[in-house]
Amino acid sequence: MVSGVVLAAVNDWGDCVVDGVPTLKCLEVVIGNIIFISSTVAILVLFAMLIVGGIRFIWSGGNADKLKVARGTLTYAFIGLLFFVGAYLLLSIVDVLFLGGQGRIFRFEIPEL
């Protein structure tokens, strides 16, 4: 049995709705959800492109043109994966160096006055 804490998930509205009316505090939830969903879609697309490139590579049958297309698909999928992981690592480093490593850079929060 696997147990653990899920750190990344679509956020609930919480206390940002007052008397049925969303406040500016709801912007935190909306932007956080957009970031989470876009990251999930990016990972799924990268995974699909790796699979498509692999299938094209297998089905090429030694044809030079088909091998070139498959190699291009795999190359661009790996480049996209490197950009995604690099951006995450860069943000993590900025979080540790400048924000104390509390993970605040991955949470969009509007400061209260």
C-alpha positions as CSV (number, residue, x, y, z in Angstrom):
1,M,0.0,0.0,0.0
2,V,1.4,3.4,-1.0
3,S,0.8,6.4,1.2
4,G,2.0,9.9,0.8
5,V,1.2,13.5,0.4
6,V,0.2,14.9,-3.0
7,L,1.9,18.3,-3.3
8,A,0.6,19.3,-6.7
9,A,-3.1,19.4,-7.3
10,V,-5.8,21.7,-8.5
11,N,-6.6,24.0,-5.6
12,D,-10.1,24.4,-4.1
13,W,-11.6,27.8,-3.9
14,G,-11.2,27.9,-0.1
15,D,-12.0,31.2,1.6
16,C,-11.7,33.5,-1.4
17,V,-15.5,33.5,-2.1
18,V,-17.4,35.9,0.2
19,D,-21.2,35.7,0.1
20,G,-21.1,33.8,-3.2
21,V,-18.9,36.5,-4.8
22,P,-15.3,35.8,-5.8
23,T,-12.8,38.2,-4.5
24,L,-9.3,39.2,-5.8
25,K,-7.9,36.4,-3.6
26,C,-9.5,33.9,-6.0
27,L,-6.9,35.1,-8.6
28,E,-4.3,33.1,-6.6
29,V,-6.3,29.9,-7.1
30,V,-7.0,30.5,-10.8
31,I,-3.4,31.2,-11.7
32,G,-2.2,28.3,-9.5
33,N,-4.6,26.0,-11.3
34,I,-3.6,27.3,-14.7
35,I,0.1,26.6,-13.9
36,F,-0.7,23.1,-12.7
37,I,-2.9,22.2,-15.6
38,S,-0.5,23.6,-18.2
39,S,2.4,21.7,-16.6
40,T,0.4,18.5,-16.7
41,V,-0.5,19.0,-20.3
42,A,3.1,19.8,-21.2
43,I,4.3,16.5,-19.6
44,L,1.6,14.5,-21.3
45,V,2.5,16.0,-24.7
46,L,6.2,15.4,-24.2
47,F,5.5,11.8,-23.3
48,A,3.2,11.3,-26.3
49,M,5.9,12.8,-28.6
50,L,8.5,10.4,-27.2
51,I,6.1,7.5,-27.9
52,V,5.3,8.8,-31.4
53,G,9.0,9.3,-32.2
54,G,9.8,5.8,-31.0
55,I,7.0,4.2,-33.1
56,R,8.1,6.1,-36.1
57,F,11.6,5.0,-35.5
58,I,10.5,1.3,-35.3
59,W,8.2,1.6,-38.4
60,S,10.8,3.3,-40.5
61,G,12.1,0.0,-41.8
62,G,15.5,1.5,-42.5
63,N,14.2,4.1,-44.9
64,A,16.5,7.1,-44.6
65,D,13.7,9.7,-44.9
66,K,11.5,8.1,-42.3
67,L,14.5,7.7,-40.0
68,K,15.2,11.4,-40.3
69,V,11.6,12.3,-39.4
70,A,11.6,9.9,-36.4
71,R,15.0,11.2,-35.2
72,G,13.7,14.8,-35.5
73,T,10.6,14.0,-33.5
74,L,12.7,12.3,-30.7
75,T,15.2,15.2,-30.8
76,Y,12.6,17.9,-30.3
77,A,10.8,15.9,-27.7
78,F,14.0,15.5,-25.7
79,I,14.8,19.2,-26.1
80,G,11.3,20.1,-24.8
81,L,11.8,17.8,-21.9
82,L,15.1,19.4,-21.1
83,F,13.6,22.9,-21.3
84,F,10.7,21.8,-18.9
85,V,13.1,20.2,-16.4
86,G,15.6,23.1,-16.7
87,A,12.9,25.7,-16.0
88,Y,11.7,23.7,-12.9
89,L,15.3,23.4,-11.7
90,L,16.1,27.1,-12.3
91,L,13.0,28.1,-10.3
92,S,13.9,25.7,-7.5
93,I,17.4,27.2,-7.3
94,V,16.0,30.7,-7.3
95,D,13.6,29.6,-4.5
96,V,16.4,28.2,-2.4
97,L,18.8,31.1,-2.9
98,F,16.5,34.1,-2.7
99,L,13.3,32.9,-0.9
100,G,14.7,30.5,1.7
101,G,13.7,27.2,0.1
102,Q,10.1,27.3,1.4
103,G,8.5,26.5,-2.0
104,R,6.9,29.9,-2.2
105,I,7.9,30.5,-5.8
106,F,5.6,27.7,-6.9
107,R,2.6,29.3,-5.1
108,F,1.1,32.4,-6.5
109,E,0.0,34.6,-3.5
110,I,-1.3,38.1,-3.4
111,P,0.1,39.8,-0.3
112,E,-2.5,41.2,2.2
113,L,-2.3,44.8,3.2
